[in-house]
Amino acid sequence: MSVPSSPFFRGRALEHTLLTIRQALAEDGTDLTSNAVFAPEDSLRAVIVAKEEAVLAGLPLIPLILEEGSRLEPGRWKVVRHAREGERLSPGEEIILMEGGARLLLRCERVILNFICHLSGIASLTRRYADRLRGSGITLLDTRKTLPGLRFPEKYAVLAGGGRNHRMDLSAMLMLKDNHLDAGGGVASAVALVRAAYGPVPPLEVECRTLGEVEEALLCRVDRIMLDNMDAPALEAALRRIPAEVEVEVSGGLSLDSLDGLLALAGSRKPDFVSVGRITHSAPQADFSLRLERLCS
């Protein structure tokens, strides 16, 4: 099976991802060692292997990397998939086979592994959170806490791990956070400012730090309320107060352990969403290796 393209990597997502891939290839410069050892006509077979349990993410980037690499180091290439995106891998499992020009594959080897290891790490941690929330009716969201230049691949990895994307960028929705509320003179006046600025008004979310701000947001009839860094008593009181027609998002340093406490809140309505920055900014890399075999020219 060849690696299918992903509908995620279209438009801006593809444009920004290609910029990052080109930068990564440029950082490595010319492969003086491989150019000395291998002739232009030499070919290699490369297999990527999981070295630990992981959730796989990043396969659609491999053809993009090889295509961009072939502009720098001309050569043919072919990719055959052994595993599926989002699949749980076991140690020793082969995920993909690549064949092509030796110089090209070696030029792209580290860039491919860097993406696969990083994105699979995000997908693996995301899956742990998603599994913890399974059956609760609560949707796991990511945040914009992504590495510069990697916003789209990292958010793609969240999807592969079973989470959902919050907003891709600042234009995706209106979101009044603490700085906006303080500068705008409170919830009601800040909401009035953004509603006066746009027509029609995009979906509006307000970050609330206190029960008083929750009450103001409800009076303003906003679309979603984010309960940010509230302690358990305040969180429970806020959830009881917010009607079902208003979406609720809980955020602020949520760990796997604190999710259990959130799910155990007695007598309160569950939030619709939890947003977790650490699934992107603190995910450890998954461990993969690449095995090479020389082919006859």
NUMARLUM-140268 format. One line per 3 residues: number of its first residue (from 0); their letters; for each residue x, y, z of C-alpha. Coordinates in steps of 0.02 Angstrom, whole numbers, padded with zeros to 5 digits. Layout:
BEGIN
NUM	A	X Y Z; ... .
This chain:
BEGIN
0	MSV	00000 00000 00000; 00061 00172 -00040; 00044 00310 00089 .
3	PSS	-00120 00404 00057; -00124 00592 00063; -00219 00666 00209 .
6	PFF	-00364 00787 00187; -00290 00881 00336; -00140 00938 00234 .
9	RGR	-00227 01053 00113; -00223 01241 00090; -00136 01334 00232 .
12	ALE	-00094 01174 00324; 00002 01108 00174; 00082 01276 00138 .
15	HTL	00151 01299 00313; 00203 01117 00330; 00302 01124 00168 .
18	LTI	00391 01280 00231; 00442 01185 00387; 00499 01033 00287 .
21	RQA	00604 01142 00172; 00683 01227 00322; 00722 01060 00403 .
24	LAE	00807 00996 00244; 00902 01159 00225; 00965 01148 00404 .
27	DGT	01053 00984 00362; 01145 01059 00214; 01238 00948 00090 .
30	DLT	01269 00768 00142; 01456 00764 00104; 01478 00591 00181 .
33	SNA	01342 00504 00081; 01395 00590 -00078; 01570 00519 -00056 .
36	VFA	01513 00342 -00014; 01368 00320 -00136; 01363 00348 -00323 .
39	PED	01214 00442 -00396; 01142 00279 -00466; 01153 00182 -00301 .
42	SLR	00989 00129 -00220; 00935 00086 -00043; 00789 00004 00043 .
45	AVI	00741 00084 00210; 00621 00016 00341; 00559 00118 00491 .
48	VAK	00532 00011 00645; 00448 00051 00811; 00564 00025 00959 .
51	EEA	00428 00046 01090; 00239 00047 01108; 00171 00204 01024 .
54	VLA	00026 00276 00927; 00081 00311 00749; 00068 00485 00672 .
57	GLP	00154 00571 00528; 00144 00451 00381; 00072 00580 00258 .
60	LIP	00226 00689 00285; 00347 00557 00219; 00302 00580 00033 .
63	LIL	00306 00768 00058; 00481 00758 00132; 00545 00643 -00006 .
66	EEG	00469 00753 -00141; 00551 00908 -00068; 00713 00812 -00042 .
69	SRL	00716 00758 -00223; 00723 00940 -00275; 00889 00952 -00182 .
72	EPG	00955 00777 -00214; 00873 00711 -00374; 00822 00530 -00365 .
75	RWK	00676 00412 -00380; 00581 00352 -00227; 00437 00237 -00177 .
78	VVR	00346 00220 -00013; 00246 00069 00046; 00143 00076 00206 .
81	HAR	00139 -00068 00330; 00044 00016 00473; -00103 00136 00484 .
84	EGE	-00106 00311 00552; -00170 00313 00731; -00128 00128 00754 .
87	RLS	-00055 00066 00918; 00116 -00005 00879; 00214 -00141 00966 .
90	PGE	00405 -00142 00984; 00486 -00212 00827; 00337 -00175 00715 .
93	EII	00379 -00111 00541; 00279 00042 00492; 00341 00091 00321 .
96	LME	00457 00036 00180; 00548 00160 00069; 00651 00123 -00086 .
99	GGA	00748 00249 -00187; 00910 00335 -00224; 01036 00311 -00085 .
102	RLL	01086 00493 -00078; 00905 00549 -00075; 00850 00430 00064 .
105	LRC	00999 00473 00172; 00969 00659 00144; 00790 00638 00205 .
108	ERV	00818 00504 00338; 00837 00614 00492; 00701 00737 00443 .
111	ILN	00578 00592 00420; 00625 00514 00586; 00616 00681 00677 .
114	FIC	00438 00708 00618; 00381 00528 00648; 00457 00522 00824 .
117	HLS	00389 00692 00875; 00215 00674 00803; 00195 00495 00865 .
120	GIA	00244 00555 01038; 00104 00683 01033; -00020 00553 00967 .
123	SLT	00032 00431 01103; 00005 00555 01246; -00156 00616 01167 .
126	RRY	-00220 00437 01162; -00188 00417 01348; -00297 00570 01385 .
129	ADR	-00430 00517 01260; -00437 00343 01336; -00458 00418 01510 .
132	LRG	-00607 00521 01447; -00686 00381 01348; -00870 00360 01387 .
135	SGI	-00880 00522 01486; -00955 00628 01347; -00811 00752 01367 .
138	TLL	-00710 00798 01212; -00522 00821 01223; -00456 00979 01139 .
141	DTR	-00281 01039 01103; -00220 01220 01119; -00106 01339 01024 .
144	KTL	00040 01286 01135; 00134 01215 00987; 00313 01236 00927 .
147	PGL	00337 01380 00805; 00324 01313 00628; 00245 01150 00685 .
150	RFP	00068 01208 00723; -00014 01106 00586; 00084 00942 00601 .
153	EKY	00063 00944 00790; -00123 00974 00781; -00134 00836 00651 .
156	AVL	-00048 00719 00775; -00180 00762 00905; -00314 00703 00783 .
159	AGG	-00217 00542 00753; -00213 00513 00940; -00400 00534 00961 .
162	GRN	-00414 00716 01015; -00493 00863 00926; -00422 01029 00871 .
165	HRM	-00476 01188 00961; -00433 01334 00848; -00295 01330 00719 .
168	DLS	-00257 01515 00733; -00320 01677 00805; -00446 01703 00665 .
171	AML	-00537 01539 00696; -00652 01610 00830; -00671 01753 00952 .
174	MLK	-00594 01709 01119; -00592 01837 01260; -00453 01791 01380 .
177	DNH	-00399 01873 01542; -00295 02007 01455; -00441 02055 01343 .
180	LDA	-00562 02061 01490; -00445 02169 01595; -00410 02288 01451 .
183	GGG	-00593 02293 01397; -00662 02334 01569; -00738 02166 01613 .
186	VAS	-00839 02031 01528; -00991 02131 01474; -00895 02278 01401 .
189	AVA	-00767 02165 01315; -00906 02061 01237; -00990 02221 01177 .
192	LVR	-00827 02279 01096; -00801 02121 00993; -00984 02111 00943 .
195	AAY	-00977 02290 00884; -00821 02253 00781; -00888 02106 00679 .
198	GPV	-01046 02064 00588; -01095 01928 00581; -01009 01887 00745 .
201	PPL	-00901 01729 00741; -00926 01601 00882; -00878 01684 01046 .
204	EVE	-00791 01602 01194; -00754 01691 01358; -00623 01634 01483 .
207	CRT	-00692 01651 01659; -00587 01651 01816; -00725 01678 01945 .
210	LGE	-00908 01638 01970; -00945 01823 01947; -00870 01818 01774 .
213	VEE	-00971 01662 01735; -01131 01755 01782; -01082 01901 01670 .
216	ALL	-01043 01786 01524; -01212 01700 01542; -01302 01868 01539 .
219	CRV	-01207 01908 01378; -01267 01745 01298; -01096 01690 01238 .
222	DRI	-01072 01526 01144; -00944 01445 01258; -00874 01477 01431 .
225	MLD	-00699 01422 01477; -00674 01385 01661; -00491 01422 01684 .
228	NMD	-00386 01361 01831; -00533 01351 01950; -00519 01248 02109 .
231	APA	-00639 01103 02132; -00774 01194 02233; -00780 01341 02112 .
234	LEA	-00779 01225 01963; -00922 01122 02031; -01024 01278 02070 .
237	ALR	-00992 01349 01896; -01042 01188 01810; -01205 01182 01908 .
240	RIP	-01243 01361 01856; -01212 01348 01668; -01361 01283 01567 .
243	AEV	-01341 01143 01441; -01362 01258 01290; -01200 01349 01333 .
246	EVE	-01043 01248 01297; -00918 01229 01438; -00731 01205 01420 .
249	VSG	-00618 01169 01567; -00435 01217 01554; -00281 01250 01658 .
252	GLS	-00143 01126 01697; -00248 00969 01676; -00151 00808 01704 .
255	LDS	-00208 00629 01686; -00231 00621 01874; -00331 00782 01885 .
258	LDG	-00447 00717 01748; -00504 00583 01869; -00552 00718 01993 .
261	LLA	-00647 00813 01859; -00742 00657 01808; -00784 00621 01990 .
264	LAG	-00869 00788 02025; -01029 00732 02108; -01196 00807 02062 .
267	SRK	-01128 00927 01932; -01149 00931 01746; -00994 00873 01655 .
270	PDF	-00903 00998 01543; -00919 00978 01355; -00731 00999 01326 .
273	VSV	-00565 00995 01415; -00417 01082 01333; -00244 01016 01374 .
276	GRI	-00086 01106 01320; 00033 00971 01378; -00021 00847 01244 .
279	THS	00078 00955 01122; 00203 01053 01226; 00258 00913 01343 .
282	APQ	00240 00752 01244; 00397 00643 01248; 00460 00580 01081 .
285	ADF	00416 00405 01027; 00565 00296 00982; 00586 00233 00804 .
288	SLR	00735 00172 00707; 00773 00161 00521; 00858 00007 00446 .
291	LER	00947 00022 00279; 00987 -00111 00149; 01087 -00080 -00009 .
294	LCS	01003 -00131 -00172; 01087 -00186 -00330; 01108 -00043 -00453 .
